[in-house]
Amino acid sequence: MKKVLLIPDSFKGTMSSAEICSVMEISIHKYFPHTEVISIPVADGGEGSVDSFLSAVGGNKVFLSVKGPYFEDIKSFYGVLPDDTAVIEMAAAAGLPLVGDNKKAEKATTFGVGQLIEHAVNSGCKKIIVGLGGSATNDGGAGAAAALGVCFRNSQGEKFIPVGETLCDIASIDISSLNPKLSEVELITMCDIDNPLCGTQGAACVFAPQKGADMQTVKILDEGLLHMASVIKRDLEKDVLNIPGAGAAGGMGAGMVAFFNSGLQMGIETVLDTVSFNSLLNGADLVFSGEGKIDFQSLRGKVVIGVARRTKKMGVPLIAVVGDIGDNIEDIYNEGVSAVFSINRVAVPFSEAKLRSKSDLALTMDNIMRFISTAGSLNK
């Protein structure tokens, strides 16, 4: 076996993608010491996405001061890859960890995210990847838009920066002062959910409660997003209400489309394109992927299936090493997954299993590699 690619998702609450890659590589080299192992850590767009991209392809971090979730000054960052692509995780300026226990979705802003985008644009980056995930906000991306020059006015004609609780005050939206350099940039938004902007499956109803919103506040936020969408449709001639993913990150998905003309793309597709995965597959004997749980929802395009669809086209086998295996997963084999192994070796609650996840992963990988070595079917 000459070449193996490792591209697992994180096991939420237990191991990061980078940690999983490290454990896998040790097991592979134990049985195949001369095999080239290429690790591609994956993040979902939330906290840690920048580090994952930098780990996968190299580059550096840019540090700067921006506005935080409540317009306070904070230290933030974004990544710049070797090809001058900027990678921005909105969690670095508008993430839940930044607010701690002071969760107020109705008052939080994405303004700092817009400042990160503007800095990357003004620094000459011609491609920007924005990861949506882990946000404390529900402003529909209005804050980010304002940071880049979009003008919001109320019924009195006064200019203001909308937050969740004031979205209903938007009377007009003018994008004529939007940073002109944005038109020269390819903007891609990583978005792994397909929730619409409003309604029972929308941004406010589904996600705002975990950002500190009670039921009355959820109602206000949902009505605000609906109102903003109607003004966007009238003033910008874009209908974002039912775009799959519009409800991501407090409606930031809709805002990225409406204000910046960005496309929404599954995170794994963005990762695979950015690391030139198809090229890395050339000459590969085997690919390992994985995620915390593989189930029927994985077929919607999560990491394992996204990778498998590409390995299938290239005729490279893929083994999925996962935390848990759900029912009715048979269709994943048609997508390109060759085999699935769970690291759960004993029947214990998750609270106990997560404490032994790293050692269980190591033992599972050792078992797989021991079999491959014995079988010799891949030993070239």
Secondary structure, 3 states (H helix, E strand, C coil): CCEEEECCCCECCCECHHHHHHHHHHHHHHHCCCCEEEECCCCCCCCCHHHHHHHHHCCEEEEEEEECCCCCEEEEEEEECCCCEEEEECHHHHEHHHCCCCCCCCCCCCHHHHHHHHHHHHCCCCEEEEECCCECCCCCCHHHHHHCCCEEECCCCCECCCCHHHHHHCCEEECCCCCHHHHHCEEEEECCCCCCCCCCCCHHHHHHHHHCCCHHHHHHHHHHHHHHHHHHHHHCCCCCCCCCCCCHHHHHHHHHHHHHCCEEECHHHHHHHHCCHHHHHCCCCEEEECCCEECHHHHHCCHHHHHHHHHHHHCCCEEEEECEECCCCCCHHHHCCCEEEECCCCCCCHHHHHHHHHHHHHHHHHHHHHHHHHHCCCCC
